[in-house]
């Protein structure tokens, strides 16, 4: 199958990676030739998909279009051009319109009884303030007092979401939908850096059977309410023993689909893409965890190794896929021999989660030893201030 992936940043990187694992031929399209996914595709086209006269002729040899961007003008153009060319587009415009607005999403949560953080002013400090239309952790602020909140209010908070700050482990779950058939996939655990950007995905989330069932039912309920035709991910936090939904995104996410692929062998993009091309839902299938997986972002310089949020990968330029990278199963990295400042996404597995952690420590030690690095930083949000783990050696 020959697919066009539009957008080569982090969503595009995820899409290209999974498409290649499915054995598909990948044409990557982006306005910028320095995007992270540019080296992983079979063919790269530098063009603007809103320029229809340039874009339409390319579609005659394409079986499926996969959007991997959040530019509304480009997405609307893709909807029109896909319809004109008669090529399936893996995108649900209506669901995306709701999920891309935290205000609309929260209204749906309240209307359908989905557990979520209490909105301001029905909560006390600390609170979280975030823009309604931003992606992921972008511009998320923790506000601890009336004085801090007043400074935010003076700037104007139109189209911002204000809600209670919750502490606890974070989890993610993807749901696929097609023609009224829905499927929840595999729950992963998310670890955040000090700016609430995901720095690590654990492919083996530790949750009780009851909480897993509750999370899956929440996912199915949301997909049905959206009448989802595509894919979405749901992020929750386990606060005082109760799951609360933080946000949903009705588009292919980054980080977790690759983690799910390595944990279970399930390639969600392949399954959903074939459904769109064949015009019929998938046959039901079982999801079983086969191995432990740790998916983690690192930044290496001459004197330190730091675990960082996903944002470090977006501006790193073209990435290469390396097998057996200092002992990691695979790595996506801008590293080349001789480079002293580089980033990498490490994909590390083991027969179970404990084995994956042991292997992860071996990999980080190998990197530290190669460059003589003694300092290891692992920033994370904690209590009322951001602290960091600083070690002379790993664990």
Residue pairs with C-beta under 8 A, 6 or more apart in sequence:
1 22
1 24
1 25
1 63
1 64
1 273
1 274
1 277
2 24
2 25
2 27
2 61
2 62
2 63
3 19
3 24
3 25
3 26
3 27
3 62
3 63
3 64
3 65
3 66
3 273
4 27
4 28
4 29
4 58
4 59
4 62
4 64
4 65
4 66
5 12
5 15
5 16
5 19
5 26
5 27
5 28
5 29
5 37
5 41
5 66
5 68
6 12
6 29
6 30
6 49
6 65
6 66
6 67
6 68
6 69
6 74
6 78
7 15
7 29
7 30
7 35
7 67
7 68
7 69
7 74
8 16
8 28
8 29
8 30
8 32
8 35
8 36
8 37
8 38
8 41
8 44
8 68
9 30
9 35
9 36
9 37
9 68
9 69
9 314
10 36
10 254
10 310
10 313
10 314
11 68
11 69
11 70
11 251
11 252
11 253
11 254
12 28
12 30
12 35
12 36
12 37
12 68
12 69
13 36
13 37
13 40
13 254
13 313
13 319
13 332
14 68
14 252
14 253
14 254
14 255
14 257
14 258
15 37
15 66
15 68
15 252
15 269
16 26
16 28
16 37
16 40
16 41
17 40
17 258
17 321
17 332
18 257
18 258
18 261
18 267
18 268
18 269
18 270
19 26
19 66
19 269
19 270
19 273
20 26
20 40
21 261
21 267
21 270
22 267
22 269
22 270
22 273
24 270
24 273
25 42
25 43
26 40
26 41
26 42
26 43
27 41
27 42
27 43
27 44
27 45
27 58
27 62
28 37
28 38
28 40
28 41
28 43
28 44
28 45
29 44
29 45
29 46
29 47
29 49
29 55
29 58
30 37
30 38
30 44
30 46
31 46
31 47
31 48
32 46
33 44
33 46
34 317
34 318
35 318
36 313
36 314
36 316
36 317
36 318
36 319
36 332
37 318
37 319
38 44
38 318
39 318
39 319
39 320
39 321
40 319
40 320
40 321
45 58
47 54
47 55
48 54
48 55
48 74
49 55
49 74
49 77
49 78
49 81
50 73
50 74
50 77
52 77
52 80
52 81
55 77
55 81
56 81
56 84
56 85
59 65
59 81
59 82
59 85
59 87
60 85
62 85
62 87
63 87
63 88
63 277
64 87
64 88
64 89
64 90
64 273
64 276
64 277
65 78
65 82
65 87
65 88
65 89
65 90
65 91
66 90
66 252
66 269
66 273
67 74
67 75
67 78
67 89
67 90
67 91
67 251
67 252
68 252
69 75
70 100
70 135
70 251
75 91
75 93
75 96
76 93
78 89
78 91
79 89
79 91
79 93
82 88
82 89
83 89
88 276
88 277
88 279
89 276
90 230
90 231
90 252
90 272
90 273
90 276
91 230
91 251
92 177
92 226
92 228
92 229
92 230
92 250
94 226
94 227
95 226
95 227
95 228
95 229
95 230
95 232
95 250
96 230
96 250
96 251
97 104
98 104
98 105
98 108
98 226
98 250
99 105
99 226
99 232
99 247
99 248
99 249
99 250
99 251
100 133
100 249
100 250
101 132
101 133
102 130
102 131
102 132
102 133
102 161
102 247
103 132
103 159
103 161
105 247
105 248
106 116
106 119
106 161
106 163
108 114
108 222
108 225
108 226
109 115
109 116
109 245
110 116
112 221
112 222
112 225
114 218
114 221
114 222
114 245
115 218
115 242
115 243
115 244
115 245
116 163
116 244
116 245
116 246
117 123
117 128
117 163
117 164
117 165
117 166
117 244
117 246
118 163
118 164
119 161
119 162
119 163
119 164
120 127
120 162
120 163
120 164
123 163
123 164
124 164
125 143
125 144
125 145
125 146
125 149
125 165
126 142
126 143
126 144
126 165
126 384
127 142
127 143
127 149
127 162
127 163
127 164
127 165
128 140
128 141
128 142
128 143
128 161
128 162
128 163
128 164
128 165
129 140
129 141
129 143
129 149
129 152
129 157
129 160
129 161
129 162
130 139
130 140
130 141
130 160
130 161
131 138
131 139
131 159
131 160
131 161
132 159
132 160
132 161
133 159
134 140
135 249
136 197
136 198
136 310
137 192
137 195
137 196
137 197
137 198
137 309
140 195
140 196
141 152
142 165
142 381
143 149
143 152
144 384
166 237
166 239
166 244
167 237
167 239
167 383
168 237
168 238
168 239
168 240
169 189
169 237
169 238
170 189
170 190
170 191
170 192
170 235
170 236
170 237
170 238
170 246
171 187
171 188
171 189
171 190
171 205
171 207
171 215
171 235
171 236
171 237
171 238
171 243
172 187
172 188
172 189
172 190
172 201
172 233
172 234
172 235
172 236
172 253
172 256
173 184
173 185
173 186
173 187
173 188
173 215
173 216
173 219
173 233
173 234
173 236
174 184
174 185
174 186
174 231
174 232
174 233
174 234
174 253
174 256
174 257
174 260
174 268
175 182
175 183
175 184
175 185
175 219
175 220
175 222
175 223
175 228
175 231
175 232
175 233
175 234
176 182
176 183
176 185
176 228
176 230
176 231
176 268
176 271
176 272
176 275
176 282
177 183
177 223
177 226
177 227
177 228
177 229
177 230
177 231
177 232
178 229
178 230
178 272
178 275
178 276
178 281
178 282
179 229
179 280
179 281
180 227
180 281
181 281
181 282
182 220
182 223
182 224
182 228
183 282
183 284
184 216
184 219
184 220
185 260
185 264
185 266
185 268
185 287
186 203
186 260
186 263
186 264
186 266
186 287
186 289
187 205
187 207
187 212
187 215
187 216
188 201
188 202
188 203
188 205
188 256
188 259
188 260
188 263
189 201
189 202
189 204
189 205
189 206
190 198
190 200
190 201
190 202
190 235
190 256
191 198
191 199
191 200
191 201
191 202
191 380
192 198
192 199
192 309
192 380
192 381
193 199
193 307
193 308
193 309
193 379
193 380
193 381
194 379
194 380
194 381
194 386
194 387
194 388
195 309
195 311
196 309
196 381
197 308
197 309
197 310
197 311
198 255
198 309
198 310
199 296
199 297
199 307
199 308
199 309
199 310
199 378
199 379
199 380
200 294
200 295
200 296
200 297
200 307
201 255
201 256
201 259
201 293
201 294
201 295
201 296
202 259
202 293
202 294
202 295
202 353
203 259
203 260
203 262
203 263
203 289
203 291
203 292
203 293
203 294
203 295
203 353
203 356
204 263
204 289
204 292
204 293
204 352
204 353
204 356
206 353
207 215
207 238
211 238
211 243
214 243
215 234
215 236
215 243
218 234
218 236
218 243
218 245
219 234
222 228
222 232
222 234
222 245
222 248
223 232
226 232
226 250
228 250
230 250
230 251
230 272
231 250
231 251
231 252
231 253
231 268
231 272
232 248
232 249
232 250
232 251
233 248
233 249
233 253
233 256
234 245
234 247
234 248
235 245
235 246
235 247
235 248
236 243
236 244
236 245
236 246
237 243
237 244
237 246
252 269
254 310
255 295
255 310
257 268
257 269
258 295
258 347
259 293
259 295
260 266
260 268
261 267
261 268
262 291
262 293
262 295
262 329
262 347
262 349
263 289
263 290
263 291
263 292
263 293
264 287
264 288
264 289
264 290
265 290
266 285
266 287
271 282
271 285
272 282
274 282
275 281
275 282
291 349
291 350
291 351
291 352
291 356
292 349
292 350
292 351
292 352
292 353
292 354
292 355
292 356
292 357
293 347
293 348
293 349
293 356
294 346
294 347
294 348
294 349
294 356
294 357
294 360
295 345
295 346
295 347
295 348
296 307
296 345
296 346
296 348
296 360
297 307
297 308
297 309
297 310
297 312
297 313
297 343
297 344
297 345
297 346
298 305
298 306
298 307
298 308
298 343
298 344
298 346
298 364
298 367
299 305
299 306
299 308
299 312
299 342
299 343
300 306
300 335
300 341
300 342
300 343
300 344
300 367
300 371
300 373
301 340
301 341
302 340
302 341
302 371
302 373
303 373
303 374
303 375
304 373
304 375
304 376
304 377
305 364
305 367
305 368
305 373
305 375
305 376
305 377
306 376
306 377
306 378
306 379
307 377
307 378
307 379
308 343
308 379
312 343
313 319
313 332
313 343
313 345
316 334
316 342
316 343
317 334
318 334
319 332
319 333
319 334
319 345
320 332
320 333
320 334
320 335
320 336
321 330
321 331
321 332
322 330
322 331
322 332
322 333
322 335
323 329
323 330
324 330
325 331
325 333
325 344
325 346
325 363
326 363
326 366
326 367
326 370
327 348
327 359
327 362
327 363
327 366
328 346
328 347
328 348
328 363
329 347
329 348
329 349
330 347
331 344
331 345
331 346
331 347
332 344
332 345
332 347
333 342
333 343
333 344
333 345
334 342
334 343
334 344
335 342
335 343
335 344
336 342
340 371
346 360
346 363
348 356
348 359
348 360
348 363
349 356
349 359
350 356
350 357
350 358
350 359
361 394
361 395
364 376
364 394
365 393
365 394
367 373
368 374
368 376
368 393
368 394
374 392
374 393
375 390
375 391
375 392
376 389
376 390
376 391
376 392
376 393
376 394
377 388
377 389
377 390
378 388
378 389
378 391
379 386
379 387
379 388
379 389
380 386
380 387
380 388
380 389
